[in-house]
């Protein structure tokens, strides 16, 4: 009976064929390691964010007068409202932690090289949408840090020469940050950006399954196939990888719940302490700082303290900060190495990737603390080393000596 029903559906809609191609029989490389778990966990966190976000939406009031009070109502009076909110705030940090790991894995194993250039670009758009979602969601509680972080970030558009002030007024919907600004960010956060994110992730998965997953060795697993045309160095995603991933989900949820229940503000990094105060446009916080996942770029913004060619330091800092995010999309065309994986690349690639990671963490710290003259100098230095990884890549990746790449994957 069930077979007949499925046959009836398959004749009209290829459900079984789609499930087999994209899930049960999808050929995954046999040497995928722990770094590949981040992609699956990102889908888990996406589901958590969508469910908790819809639940919060039911009790949130997107007005300047009622936003902060509605958050307090959710936390104090809505049944399990505190848990749903902490689930959402913890999920936001988990989202960025996982996507940074996902991107780093791609950089290590050359997952942006041919034929996966478009896959990498689509993944970058996912990251960009996450940044926009994170910012719009950060403003919605309408606490002190939410309000003033929005003030700082939005004012950057006003630094654009010739039309910046008009653009800033158009973005805010008013001459100051006000209720209409909050309403616009609310609409973006709950409607446009989530829909765009889901579509981009869907296209990203389709592109991945078209070109196939990369592997730690960076070799083409499609080169050697059996008599049925199945790559020899792959295994079906189900049940092998799915069981492995579900175990990782269990471990991840243990840590997720520990933070959510016992450490929900993350020491002021997940929820800033000053954000427990209602927004006050007459009282500036002592130290304005964005969420931890933006602090490397915030440090770049503050590192530019001098005007150049008639352009203000504020505008130049905005350009450098935006370039720090945008430059990832150029990786497929900057890397001239004949090999993909860091395992077989030369010493220069390993050195600059290590330098990039150090720069990213140091900039993250510098962006989270108050600026001082020495910290500003450090931010300028590590901004330079951050961009050096990308801008010097066409040179060091082309001329360095690489190690021999095996014909087939290794299990080490």
Steps between C-alpha positions, in 0.01 A plus 500: 500500500771742601702407190204573275440838665867596464498384136195718436679803647830423322323493164385855564774635728849344526499473880694173531758597237557837668543343845744243362705759311523759776487284814500122515727422204697823486868395464699652786881464510611227740763718670280791611607603849369703793539829311212396274250487787452878506292498181247251638489678838425828322178346368412389856556853634300647212201290606548607864511867398192477280290325765611720790474815285140425402416441866658830606321679219165417659572719805739764364387858441705678227463856630747731670262532794420132542795295368708488819192447717384214277836328548454529878147364461635201305767437762274536806139425408488282189513132595852375417561833326837537670608164361389583146684831509820346636468229236489770231789707636717191554407381152616829348847458648506130405406593143803725461739268684402216265512704181848625589610138549328406173679777311834415660464138394435616145811716512713215638395242244461729199125448467481821297718375214374367167228372455360644825546874436126568477434282804740718700340823373152377595636404843640852537154642431372277780756658733407850383131434567590365845688823575194701400269275702730525800505880486126545452427250777750667731309829480154354569528475884539881497738499794781748549759308301248413230410864448853640503648220290234580238594866530870428439455254214233699317697823533770339283272540198492872573877516447468409130599806294239705310183303586573339837267713711207452262565125495517491880168681534341259252632194687386626840168630366552803721764756589583300813485138612134465591202267507473494120862381485418219742193410296704476180765282660225282647347446155840410356579264788177301503400498131748592228833381640381157630333425167812605312718290733288187449509543122878556492564198726277288276694612191827442687404137572391448139833637377687280747324185381562593138880532529541263796655544842865581537722293731801562726740387226341723237504220241227426247308197630310472171814394316483134608160326473367145522310320227176673608655844466521560875824667618716248686608742771148593608224356717124567507410794723233281661547316726876553546541878517154572638565282807837669547336844469216415738753403765667839448159670531450334837836621629440847357156528666652410838738797476225717352263424790776549757556856373128566462408389853811578706689773315240679281672838485838341424687733733362800312591368156172325411283767664680820603427606857428859398227369269290419806436877515237661278623712208570861594612741230624745764731251674792355304651174632856529624623255235297423185583159361314266261442128550815288521459365146538851354789617716781413251341732244424762765869502588580561132255791499666661802852429369466768233561824686627725222342664193645430155452666161233726642300205633411492869646241735146383577426426135835329446439285807159408358663399171764288675238331719280423197804375306587268789167325448486522120851376426405139583300484177818551295684196643436268200680744272779600738627148568735388219618183673495176296372313810194560714562367849724666757641150560695521175552872459835659566633669809391849390133404475514342845676804644256754357194296598633477856568875494146562377349299787714681757406835346130414509508406870713797603276740307200335668648577840602855407150571370346394831704729726531876531753653257836628624797629296683165522187303417440722198853429373444127553168519316672671206774237491266201515265658246800509267587134568133403458493644148852373424367144502269584211693762303831312497336165422544526121876523558577253777249240383640503147871476574518290816609136488211261566506138613384215272123440505376137510277371222241378750389611844696404810350395831761657725 
